[in-house]
């Protein structure tokens, strides 16, 4: 093999290796101080009630070049905030979240659907009160870029889905208190 062919082969291999390194998936830890799942439902038709959870952990894996990713989230159901202290305890009871038996809820993705360079939907399994159902989160915004303060890769997204609470054994007072529950998630995650 001539020197020129050897150099060309080495450069081609180096190019492939560099491309693979750039396309490698990046693992991110959920930033619990900027990640808040919220849920909303109709209260007897009078109003839409809004509540949130203040303790969420998990991992996100994102590979921009390969257009793949995964999401694995755990929500501390005891961190529910309805805006009213007494109702926080009430909604954790057996008829609703039953946090004594089921202290966490989880979402584990099975597929991330891309539109161009960004995710537009995340399909996966949502588990609440020990019941697992497939759901699709519609992504309404997504950003992946270096964090300006932490100087690390970071990403963030907003997404939503709607579930029937009766399907998760949390249907007391349905349909008067709405069976349809919209879940909105604001998430930020930092590469580790």
C-alpha positions in Angstrom: 0.0 0.0 0.0 1.4 3.4 -0.9 2.0 6.1 1.7 -0.8 8.1 0.1 -3.3 5.3 0.4 -2.2 4.6 4.0 -2.7 8.3 4.9 -6.1 8.4 3.2 -7.2 5.2 5.0 -6.1 6.7 8.4 -7.9 10.0 7.7 -11.0 8.2 6.7 -10.9 6.1 9.9 -10.3 9.2 12.0 -13.2 11.0 10.3 -15.5 8.1 11.1 -14.3 7.9 14.7 -14.8 11.7 15.1 -18.3 11.5 13.6 -19.2 8.7 15.9 -18.0 10.7 18.9 -20.0 13.7 17.9 -23.1 11.5 17.3 -22.8 9.8 20.7 -25.9 10.0 22.9 -25.6 12.4 25.9 -27.1 11.5 29.2 -28.8 14.3 31.2 -30.0 14.4 34.8 -33.3 16.0 35.4 -33.0 19.4 37.2 -35.5 19.1 40.0 -35.4 22.8 40.6 -36.7 23.5 37.1 -38.9 20.5 36.4 -42.6 20.6 37.4 -45.3 18.2 36.2 -48.7 19.8 36.5 -52.2 18.5 36.2 -55.6 20.1 35.5 -59.2 19.0 35.5 -62.7 20.3 35.6 -64.2 20.9 39.0 -67.9 20.3 38.6 -67.7 22.5 35.5 -67.2 25.6 37.7 -63.5 25.9 37.0 -60.3 24.2 35.8 -58.2 23.2 38.9 -54.4 23.4 38.5 -52.0 21.4 40.7 -48.4 20.4 40.5 -45.7 18.2 41.9 -42.5 19.7 43.4 -40.2 16.7 43.4 -39.2 15.0 40.2 -36.1 13.0 39.3 -34.9 11.1 36.3 -32.7 10.8 33.2 -33.0 11.9 29.6 -30.8 10.6 26.8 -30.6 12.6 23.6 -28.7 12.0 20.4 -29.2 14.9 18.1 -27.3 13.4 15.2 -29.1 10.0 15.3 -32.4 11.6 16.2 -33.0 9.3 19.1 -33.6 9.7 22.7 -35.2 8.3 25.9 -36.9 9.7 29.0 -37.2 8.0 32.4 -39.0 10.1 35.0 -40.1 9.5 38.6 -42.5 11.8 40.3 -42.8 12.0 44.1 -46.6 11.9 44.5 -46.4 13.1 48.1 -45.0 16.4 46.8 -48.4 17.3 45.3 -49.3 21.0 45.6 -52.9 21.9 45.0 -52.6 25.4 46.5 -54.5 24.4 49.6 -52.7 22.5 52.4 -55.7 20.5 53.6 -56.5 19.4 50.0 -52.9 18.3 49.5 -53.6 15.6 52.2 -57.0 14.8 50.8 -55.9 14.2 47.3 -53.2 11.8 48.6 -55.9 9.5 50.0 -57.0 6.1 48.7 -59.7 7.5 46.4 -57.2 9.6 44.4 -53.4 9.3 44.5 -53.1 6.8 47.4 -49.6 7.9 48.2 -49.4 5.6 51.2 -49.3 2.5 48.8 -48.1 4.3 45.7 -45.6 7.1 46.6 -44.3 7.5 43.1 -45.5 7.7 39.5 -43.3 7.0 36.6 -43.0 7.7 32.9 -40.7 5.5 30.7 -40.4 6.3 27.0 -40.6 3.7 24.3 -40.1 6.0 21.4 -39.2 9.6 20.6 -40.7 10.9 17.4 -38.7 13.7 15.6 -39.8 16.4 13.3 -36.7 17.8 11.7 -34.0 18.1 14.4 -36.4 18.3 17.4 -38.7 15.8 19.2 -42.3 16.4 18.5 -43.8 13.5 20.5 -42.6 11.0 23.2 -44.4 7.7 23.4 -44.2 5.7 26.6 -45.7 4.1 29.6 -47.2 6.1 32.4 -47.6 4.3 35.8 -49.9 5.8 38.4 -51.2 3.8 41.4 -49.6 0.6 40.1 -51.6 0.9 36.8 -49.5 1.3 33.6 -51.0 2.7 30.4 -49.4 3.9 27.1 -49.5 7.6 26.6 -48.1 10.1 24.1 -46.6 13.4 25.2 -47.0 16.1 22.6 -43.8 18.3 22.7 -44.7 22.0 22.3 -41.2 23.4 22.7 -37.6 21.9 22.9 -34.2 23.5 23.3 -30.8 21.8 23.5 -27.8 24.0 24.0 -24.9 24.7 26.5 -26.3 26.0 29.8 -25.1 29.7 30.0 -24.4 29.5 33.8 -23.3 25.9 34.3 -21.3 25.7 31.1 -22.5 22.2 30.4 -24.8 20.8 27.7 -28.5 21.2 28.8 -31.9 20.6 27.4 -35.4 21.6 28.2 -38.9 20.9 26.9 -42.6 21.5 27.5 -45.0 18.6 26.7 -48.5 17.5 27.5 -50.9 14.5 27.4 -54.5 13.8 28.6 -55.5 10.8 30.6 -58.7 9.4 32.1 -58.2 9.2 35.9 -60.8 6.4 36.1 -58.3 4.2 34.1 -55.8 4.7 36.9 -58.2 3.8 39.8 -58.4 7.4 40.8 -62.0 8.2 39.6 -63.9 9.2 42.7 -66.7 11.7 41.9 -66.3 11.2 38.1 -67.8 12.5 35.9 -68.8 15.5 38.1 -65.2 16.1 38.9 -63.7 15.7 35.4 -62.4 12.3 34.4 -60.1 13.9 31.8 -56.9 15.1 33.4 -54.4 17.1 31.4 -50.8 16.6 32.4 -48.3 19.3 31.4 -44.6 18.8 32.0 -42.0 21.5 32.1 -38.6 19.8 32.2 -35.0 20.9 32.2 -32.0 18.5 32.4 -28.2 19.0 32.7 -25.5 16.7 31.2 -23.4 14.9 33.8 
